[in-house]
Amino acid sequence: AAARAAPSPPSGHREGKAPSRDLYEVLIVGAGPASLACVVALLDSNMQSLLKYDNTARDRKKASSEHGARVLSRDEIRVVDASSSRWMARWKSQFTVLDIGKLRSPINHHPDPFGENALIEYALLEKNLSYDECGDAIDGLFREGSSKLLRKKAGRTVSRIRPVNNADQFKFMRPHTSLYHDFCDRLIEKHRLEDVVVNDWVVDVKPCHDHPLSDQKKPLLRVDLQNGSTMFAARNVVLAVGNTCTPRIPRWTPNMKDAAASRRCEHVWSLAKKGPRYAQQQTHGKRVLVIGGGLSAVQAAAMAHRNGAKSVVMMARRRVQVRDFDVPVSWFGATKNLKMCRFLQTSSFEQRSRKIREARGPATVPKGAWMGFQTLQATAGDTLRVLQGFEVKSCSWDSASKCWAVSYGVGCEKERDATNIVDPGSDDDVDPNTMHVDYILLATGCETSVEAHPLFRRIASHTRPIDIVDGQPVLTSDLRWNPDLNLFVTGGYAALQLGPMAHILAGAQRGAAIVRDAVLGGINTEESKAATAKESSQGDMEHGNDKRLGTTTSLSSVSPESRSVAYHRPLANNPFSLIAPNACVQEICTA
């Protein structure tokens, strides 16, 4: 996206528009669902963002008095996104181009981190929809009664119990895309976040030690944008970027020096960024080859067929595997806490990475999407084919005929479908394992590796080195890049802390809750320390003990009430605090 300068400070502040400022409390990179979840969590101290309070000064004061913690206002938060100045612009563009009608996540996974049933309540109470109109239930996912009752009825023959109760069926419906987008727009309108997003490309994030308000222990962070004249300073920076900027390109992809060839081979996420009109121009009347065996490949093949492609071939290395969700339902069902406890208790990050790979597994397709694609394939005939168990061996561009010559062979021998060895190209092809296509669409996923992401590489060049396991950074327990900086990472790049669900909406919820506790906990800890120091100073002056004269205050001179407040408040407001009790007592004594 073309870089744009940050908006100039308005001449007069009007209601509903965030004024420009030089220093922000929190700056978030990215404007997707993970970023929206972080903003809602930071603004919402009462943890009921949609149904209880508005984001007004009076309600923030009321929430603060109820929960004993200062909350942020939207003027203290800024979001920078490279694609647009609108929330979830890239997300919505991908859904529009691929015509995705339903989400793959359950209906209780959404950008409201603390309202588990907020989306279903919004659909039933505000949209007046029925349960059937909210989404599709997953067949065969639920069990009747409890596991204990099942074992009692069946004796000891029951070895596998489905991890979802019958009473929780509505929580695992796959919501319609339109309902989900309306809910996100409702959150944005509720908190008046329309003008919070700035359209620009973040080039670098670095510590700013020379800022007058910077602390030596936790310095401010300077955010440099692609427009050199614009930069922001923030006390906390959250990297909520996706992995779509680093697509996974197969090795057989040639070095396309020809301009025409470069336009005839694209990744599906690169195509989705350019809009539906561009996608139709690229696929209409052409022979299209889709590489991949997951949901994106199925959606891309169906999209090309709907756009009027002459023929569409979907090629997968193995047979298409069917699974309703991205990860097994045990990771967000009734056993989710047990799974996460076992995940976090592993002895090494290498074992965590292995568990993540085992949970995600190879690319899968939901049962409903695969059945719909098979129905479309039956009606399309020879114009829509699927090659399962085959992979591309080589690919070359024919400048004379302006098409690709693709040679393919067996991918996984056990998965090969012998009935699909056909030539979808022209009738004059000589080699039965070679096809000629006009357009190649790669649905091969994206690399979730900080080593391949340009922003993370720049950050790592001037910060304290951190460990990297299989491309994933080893973050702290509160998702900090390192303990010295208030630089947080959420989303797919925080998988070693958030688990296999880090790249989906469930990970966005969990990451937003952790970032909120860390950011607001740090703010309230600093304020409580300042208040405690002020109270201590006043008490010293009253008792004739002036710290400027070199005298110290013993623990016995502090009242029990003040001692309780000074000791418990930092730990209560910051559950991720690593301060030991002895350190707190020593801090009070030295004060």
C-alpha positions in Angstrom: 0.0 0.0 0.0 1.1 3.5 -0.8 2.5 5.3 2.2 0.5 8.2 3.5 1.5 10.8 6.0 -0.1 10.8 9.4 -3.0 13.2 9.8 -2.1 16.8 10.8 -3.3 18.0 14.1 -6.9 19.3 13.8 -7.6 23.0 14.4 -10.4 22.2 16.7 -11.2 18.9 18.4 -14.7 17.6 17.6 -16.6 14.9 19.4 -15.8 11.4 18.0 -12.3 12.2 16.6 -9.1 11.4 18.4 -6.7 14.4 18.4 -3.1 13.9 17.2 -0.4 13.9 19.8 3.3 13.2 20.0 3.3 10.7 22.8 0.8 7.8 23.1 0.3 5.4 25.9 -0.2 2.5 23.6 0.6 2.2 19.8 -0.5 -0.9 18.0 0.9 -2.0 14.6 -1.8 -3.7 12.5 -5.6 -3.1 12.3 -6.9 -6.7 12.2 -9.0 -8.7 14.6 -6.0 -9.1 17.1 -5.4 -5.4 17.1 -9.1 -4.6 17.6 -9.3 -7.1 20.5 -6.3 -5.4 22.2 -7.9 -1.9 21.9 -11.3 -3.2 23.2 -9.5 -4.8 26.2 -7.5 -1.7 27.0 -10.5 0.5 26.9 -12.8 -1.8 28.7 -12.0 -2.1 32.4 -15.4 -3.5 33.3 -14.9 -6.4 30.9 -18.4 -6.0 29.4 -17.6 -3.8 26.4 -20.8 -4.2 24.4 -23.6 -4.5 26.9 -22.8 -2.5 30.1 -21.0 0.9 29.7 -20.2 3.4 27.0 -16.7 4.6 26.5 -17.3 8.0 28.1 -15.3 9.8 30.7 -18.1 9.2 33.3 -18.3 5.5 32.6 -14.5 5.1 32.6 -14.4 6.8 36.0 -17.2 4.5 37.2 -15.4 1.4 35.9 -12.2 2.6 37.5 -13.8 3.1 40.9 -15.4 -0.4 40.6 -12.3 -2.3 39.7 -9.6 -0.1 41.3 -7.5 0.4 38.1 -7.1 3.3 35.7 -8.3 2.6 32.2 -7.1 4.2 29.0 -9.1 6.5 26.8 -9.1 6.2 23.0 -7.0 9.4 22.7 -4.1 7.6 24.4 -4.2 4.8 21.7 -3.0 4.9 18.1 -3.2 2.1 15.5 -1.0 2.1 12.4 -1.9 -0.2 9.5 -0.2 -0.5 6.1 -3.2 -1.4 4.0 -5.8 1.2 5.0 -7.1 3.7 7.5 -10.1 1.5 8.2 -10.4 -1.4 10.6 -9.9 -4.9 9.2 -9.6 -3.6 5.6 -7.2 -6.4 4.5 -9.3 -9.1 6.4 -12.5 -8.0 4.7 -10.8 -7.8 1.3 -9.7 -11.4 1.5 -13.1 -12.5 2.6 -14.7 -10.6 -0.3 -12.3 -11.9 -3.0 -12.5 -15.5 -1.9 -16.3 -15.2 -1.2 -16.0 -16.7 2.3 -19.5 -17.1 3.7 -18.7 -18.5 7.1 -15.8 -18.2 9.6 -13.8 -21.2 10.5 -13.7 -20.2 14.2 -16.5 -20.8 16.6 -19.0 -18.1 17.4 -17.5 -17.4 20.8 -14.2 -16.4 19.3 -14.3 -12.7 18.4 -12.5 -9.4 19.3 -14.3 -9.0 22.6 -11.8 -10.7 25.0 -14.0 -10.7 28.1 -17.5 -11.3 26.7 -17.4 -14.9 25.6 -21.1 -14.9 24.5 -21.0 -11.3 23.2 -21.4 -12.2 19.6 -24.3 -14.6 20.1 -26.0 -12.1 22.4 -25.6 -9.4 19.8 -27.1 -11.7 17.1 -30.1 -12.7 19.3 -30.8 -9.4 21.1 -29.8 -6.7 18.7 -30.1 -8.4 15.3 -33.2 -10.5 16.4 -31.8 -13.6 14.7 -32.6 -17.1 15.6 -29.9 -19.7 16.4 -30.2 -21.2 12.9 -29.6 -17.8 11.3 -26.4 -17.2 13.3 -24.4 -19.9 11.7 -23.9 -23.6 11.1 -23.7 -26.2 13.9 -21.0 -28.9 13.6 -22.5 -32.4 13.3 -21.0 -35.1 15.4 -19.2 -32.7 17.7 -21.3 -32.9 20.8 -21.9 -35.5 23.5 -24.9 -36.2 25.6 -24.4 -35.8 29.3 -21.1 -35.9 31.2 -18.2 -38.3 30.7 -19.0 -39.9 34.1 -22.5 -40.7 33.1 -21.4 -42.1 29.8 -18.9 -44.4 31.5 -21.6 -45.5 33.9 -24.0 -46.4 31.1 -21.5 -48.1 28.9 -19.3 -49.7 31.6 -15.6 -49.5 30.8 -16.0 -49.7 27.0 -16.0 -45.9 26.6 -12.5 -44.9 25.8 -13.0 -41.6 23.9 -15.4 -38.9 25.0 -16.0 -35.9 22.8 -14.8 -32.7 24.6 -17.9 -30.7 24.1 -21.1 -30.8 26.2 -24.5 -30.8 24.5 -25.4 -27.7 26.4 -22.6 -25.8 24.8 -23.6 -26.4 21.2 -24.3 -22.8 20.3 -20.7 -21.8 21.4 -19.3 -24.0 18.6 -21.4 -22.8 15.7 -19.5 -21.3 12.8 -20.9 -17.7 12.4 -21.8 -16.1 9.1 -19.2 -13.6 7.8 -21.7 -10.8 7.6 -22.8 -11.3 11.2 -19.1 -11.3 12.4 -18.3 -8.1 10.4 -21.5 -6.4 11.8 -20.4 -7.3 15.3 -16.9 -5.8 14.8 -18.4 -2.6 13.3 -20.6 -2.4 16.4 -17.6 -2.6 18.7 -15.8 0.1 16.7 -18.9 2.3 16.8 -19.4 1.6 20.5 -15.9 2.8 21.4 -15.7 5.5 18.7 -12.6 4.0 17.1 -13.3 5.1 13.5 -10.4 7.7 13.5 -7.9 5.8 15.6 -6.2 4.0 12.6 -3.5 5.7 10.6 -2.6 4.4 7.1 1.2 4.1 6.9 3.9 1.5 6.9 5.8 0.9 10.1 9.5 0.7 9.2 11.1 0.2 12.6 10.5 0.2 16.4 13.5 1.2 18.6 14.1 2.4 22.1 14.1 6.2 22.6 16.6 6.9 25.4 17.0 10.6 24.6 13.3 11.5 25.1 12.8 13.7 28.1 10.0 11.5 29.5 11.9 8.3 28.9 12.9 6.0 31.7 16.3 4.3 31.8 14.8 1.0 32.9 11.9 1.0 30.5 12.6 3.6 27.8 9.9 5.0 25.5 9.7 3.4 22.1 10.1 5.3 18.9 8.0 4.1 15.9 9.4 5.2 12.5 7.0 5.2 9.6 7.8 4.9 5.9 7.1 8.6 5.5 10.4 9.9 7.1 8.8 13.1 8.4 6.3 11.2 10.6 7.1 9.2 13.7 5.4 8.4 17.0 6.6 7.9 20.5 4.8 5.5 22.8 5.2 4.0 26.2 3.9 0.6 25.0 4.0 -0.8 21.5 2.0 -3.9 20.5 2.9 -5.8 17.3 -0.4 -7.4 16.1 0.8 -8.1 12.6 -0.3 -11.1 10.5 1.9 -13.4 8.5 0.3 -12.7 5.1 3.2 -10.4 4.2 5.6 -13.4 4.0 3.9 -16.0 1.7 5.4 -19.5 1.4 6.7 -19.8 -2.1 7.5 -23.3 -3.4 11.1 -24.1 -4.6 10.0 -25.0 -8.1 8.7 -21.5 -8.7 11.0 -20.0 -11.3 12.7 -16.6 -11.1 10.2 -14.7 -13.1 12.2 -12.0 -14.9 9.5 -11.6 -17.6 6.9 -9.0 -16.6 4.1 -11.0 -18.2 5.2 -14.2 -16.3 5.3 -12.3 -13.0 1.6 -11.4 -13.4 0.7 -15.0 -14.2 1.9 -16.6 -11.0 0.7 -15.1 -7.7 0.0 -16.1 -4.1 -3.6 -16.2 -3.1 -3.1 -13.5 -0.4 -1.4 -11.2 -2.8 -4.4 -11.6 -5.1 -6.8 -11.0 -2.3 -5.1 -7.7 -1.4 -5.8 -6.3 -4.9 -9.6 -6.7 -4.8 -12.3 -8.7 -6.5 -12.1 -6.8 -9.8 -8.4 -7.7 -10.3 -9.1 -11.3 -9.4 -11.7 -11.6 -12.1 -9.4 -10.0 -14.7 -6.7 -12.5 -13.8 -8.9 -15.6 -14.0 -11.6 -14.9 -16.5 -11.3 -17.1 -19.6 -8.0 -18.6 -18.5 -6.7 -22.1 -17.6 -6.0 -21.8 -13.9 -3.9 -24.1 -11.7 -4.3 -23.8 -7.9 -1.5 -25.3 -5.8 -2.5 -26.4 -2.3 -4.8 -28.8 -0.4 -6.3 -26.6 2.3 -9.3 -24.4 2.7 -7.6 -21.5 0.9 -7.0 -23.7 -2.1 -10.6 -24.9 -2.2 -11.9 -21.3 -1.9 -9.4 -20.1 -4.6 -10.5 -22.8 -7.0 -14.2 -22.1 -6.5 -13.5 -18.4 -6.9 -11.7 -18.9 -10.2 -14.6 -21.1 -11.5 -17.2 -18.5 -10.5 -15.1 -15.8 -12.3 -15.5 -17.6 -15.6 -12.2 -19.5 -15.9 -11.9 -21.8 -18.9 -10.7 -24.6 -16.7 -9.5 -24.9 -13.1 -7.2 -27.6 -11.6 -6.6 -27.9 -7.9 -3.4 -29.9 -7.2 -2.6 -31.2 -3.7 0.3 -33.3 -2.5 -1.9 -35.5 -0.4 -5.6 -36.3 -0.1 -7.7 -33.5 1.2 -8.2 -33.9 4.9 -11.4 -32.8 6.5 -11.5 -31.1 9.9 -14.1 -28.5 11.0 -11.6 -26.1 12.8 -8.0 -25.1 12.4 -7.0 -27.0 15.6 -8.7 -29.9 17.4 -11.7 -28.9 19.4 -10.0 -30.1 22.6 -7.9 -26.9 22.5 -10.9 -24.7 23.0 -13.6 -27.0 24.3 -14.1 -28.3 27.8 -10.5 -29.5 28.1 -8.9 -26.3 26.9 -7.5 -25.3 30.3 -6.0 -28.8 30.8 -4.4 -28.6 27.3 -2.9 -25.2 27.9 -1.6 -26.1 31.3 0.2 -29.1 29.8 1.4 -27.0 27.0 2.9 -24.3 29.3 4.4 -26.9 31.6 6.6 -28.4 28.9 10.3 -28.5 29.8 11.5 -26.7 26.6 10.3 -24.4 23.9 11.3 -27.1 21.3 8.7 -29.3 22.8 6.2 -26.5 22.6 6.9 -26.0 19.0 6.5 -29.7 18.3 3.1 -29.7 20.1 2.0 -26.8 18.0 2.9 -28.6 14.8 1.1 -31.7 16.0 -2.0 -29.8 16.9 -2.2 -27.9 13.6 -1.1 -30.7 11.4 -1.3 -30.5 7.6 -3.8 -28.3 5.8 -7.4 -29.2 6.3 -10.8 -28.3 5.0 -14.1 -28.0 6.9 -16.6 -30.7 6.1 -19.3 -28.3 4.9 -16.8 -26.4 2.6 -15.5 -29.7 1.1 -19.0 -31.0 0.5 -20.0 -27.8 -1.2 -16.9 -27.9 -3.4 -17.6 -31.4 -4.4 -21.2 -30.4 -5.3 -19.8 -27.6 -7.4 -17.3 -29.9 -9.0 -20.1 -32.4 -10.0 -22.0 -29.7 -11.8 -18.9 -28.1 -13.4 -17.8 -31.3 -15.1 -14.3 -31.3 -16.7 -13.9 -27.5 -16.1 -13.1 -28.1 -12.4 -10.8 -30.9 -11.5 -8.9 -32.0 -8.4 -5.5 -33.8 -8.5 -4.9 -35.4 -5.1 -1.5 -36.9 -4.3 0.5 -35.0 -7.0 2.9 -32.1 -6.8 4.7 -29.9 -9.3 8.2 -31.0 -10.3 9.2 -28.2 -12.6 7.6 -25.1 -14.2 8.8 -23.0 -17.2 7.3 -20.0 -19.0 6.7 -20.3 -22.7 7.2 -16.8 -24.1 5.8 -17.7 -27.5 2.5 -19.1 -26.3 2.3 -16.9 -23.2 1.6 -19.8 -20.9 3.1 -22.1 -18.3 4.4 -25.6 -19.0 4.0 -27.4 -15.7 5.4 -30.9 -15.1 4.0 -32.8 -12.2 4.4 -36.2 -10.5 3.5 -38.2 -7.5 3.5 -36.3 -4.3 2.6 -38.8 -1.6 2.5 -42.4 -2.9 0.0 -43.6 -0.4 -2.3 -40.7 -1.0 -2.2 -40.8 -4.8 -5.5 -40.9 -6.6 -4.9 -42.9 -9.8 -8.2 -41.9 -11.3 -7.0 -38.3 -11.4 -4.1 -38.7 -13.7 -5.5 -36.6 -16.5 -4.2 -33.8 -18.6 -6.3 -30.7 -18.0 -4.4 -28.8 -20.7 -5.0 -28.7 -24.5 -5.6 -31.9 -26.5 -2.3 -31.6 -28.3 -0.1 -32.1 -25.2 2.4 -35.0 -25.7 3.6 -35.6 -22.2 0.7 -37.0 -20.0 2.3 -35.5 -16.9 2.6 -32.0 -18.3 -0.1 -29.4 -18.5 -0.2 -26.0 -20.0 -1.9 -23.3 -18.0 -2.3 -19.5 -18.3 -2.4 -18.6 -14.6 -0.9 -20.2 -11.4 -2.4 -19.4 -8.0 -0.4 -20.4 -5.0 -2.5 -21.4 -1.9 0.6 -22.7 0.0 0.2 -20.7 3.2 2.5 -18.2 4.8 5.7 -18.3 6.8 5.3 -17.4 10.5 8.9 -16.6 11.0 10.4 -13.5 12.5 13.5 -14.2 10.5 11.5 -13.7 7.3 9.6 -10.6 8.5 11.4 -7.3 7.7 10.0 -5.4 10.7 11.1 -8.1 13.2 14.5 -8.3 11.6 15.0 -4.6 12.1 13.8 -4.7 15.7 16.2 -7.6 16.4 19.1 -5.7 15.0 19.1 -3.0 17.8 17.6 -4.8 20.8 18.9 -7.4 23.1 19.1 -10.8 21.3 16.4 -13.3 22.0 16.1 -17.0 21.3 14.2 -18.1 18.2 12.8 -21.6 17.9 11.5 -22.8 14.5 11.1 -19.1 13.5 9.1 -18.2 16.6 10.5 -15.7 19.1 10.8 -16.8 22.7 8.8 -14.1 24.5 8.3 -13.5 28.2 5.2 -14.8 29.9 3.4 -11.4 29.3 4.3 -11.4 25.6 7.1 -8.9 25.8 9.9 -9.0 23.2 12.3 -8.9 26.1 12.0 -7.8 29.8 13.8 -4.5 29.1 11.1 -3.1 26.7 7.4 -2.5 26.7 7.3 -4.1 23.3 4.6 -6.8 23.1 3.8 -9.3 20.4 0.5 -11.0 19.8 -1.1 -13.1 17.1 0.7 -15.9 15.2 4.2 -14.8 16.2 3.4 -15.4 19.9 2.6 -19.1 19.4 5.2 -20.3 21.9 3.2 -18.5 24.7 -0.3 -18.6 23.3 -0.3 -22.2 21.9 -1.5 -23.6 18.6 -4.5 -21.2 18.6 -2.2 -18.1 18.4 -2.9 -17.5 14.6 -6.7 -17.7 14.9 -9.3 -15.6 16.8 -9.0 -17.6 20.0 -5.3 -16.6 20.2 -6.3 -13.0 19.5 -8.6 -13.1 22.6 -6.0 -14.7 24.8 -3.3 -12.4 23.7 -5.4 -9.3 24.2 -6.2 -10.3 27.7 -2.5 -10.8 28.5 -1.4 -7.5 26.9 -4.1 -5.6 28.8 -3.0 -7.0 32.2 0.6 -6.2 31.4 0.0 -2.7 30.1 -2.6 -1.6 32.7 -0.8 -3.4 35.4 2.4 -1.5 34.6 0.6 1.8 34.5 -1.2 1.2 37.8 2.0 -0.1 39.4 3.8 3.0 38.6 1.0 5.2 39.8 0.7 3.2 43.0 4.4 3.5 43.6 4.3 7.2 43.1 1.3 7.5 45.5 3.1 5.3 48.0 6.3 7.3 47.8 4.3 10.5 48.3 2.5 9.2 51.3 5.8 7.9 52.7 7.4 11.2 52.2 4.6 13.1 54.0 4.8 10.6 56.9 8.5 11.1 57.2 8.2 14.8 57.3 5.5 14.6 60.0 7.7 12.3 62.2 10.8 14.3 61.6 12.5 11.8 59.4 13.6 13.6 56.2 15.1 11.4 53.5 17.2 14.3 52.3 19.1 14.2 55.6 20.1 10.6 55.0 17.7 9.0 57.5 15.7 5.9 56.5 12.2 4.7 57.3 11.9 1.4 59.0 9.0 -1.0 58.3 7.6 -0.4 61.8 7.1 3.3 61.1 4.8 2.6 58.2 1.2 2.1 59.3 -0.4 -1.3 58.7 -2.9 0.3 56.3 -0.2 2.0 54.2 2.0 -1.1 54.4 -0.9 -3.3 53.0 -1.7 -0.8 50.2 2.0 -0.5 49.2 2.6 -4.2 49.4 -0.5 -5.7 47.7 -1.5 -3.2 45.0 1.3 -3.8 42.6 0.9 -7.6 42.8 -2.9 -7.5 42.6 -3.0 -5.2 39.5 -0.2 -7.0 37.7 -0.6 -10.8 37.8 2.5 -11.2 35.6 4.7 -9.2 38.1 8.0 -11.0 38.8 8.6 -9.0 42.0 9.2 -11.2 45.0 7.6 -10.4 48.4 11.0 -9.8 49.9 11.8 -7.3 47.2 8.6 -5.4 47.9 9.4 -5.2 51.6 12.9 -4.1 50.9 11.6 -1.4 48.5 9.3 -0.1 51.3 12.2 -0.1 53.8 14.5 1.8 51.4 11.8 4.3 50.7 
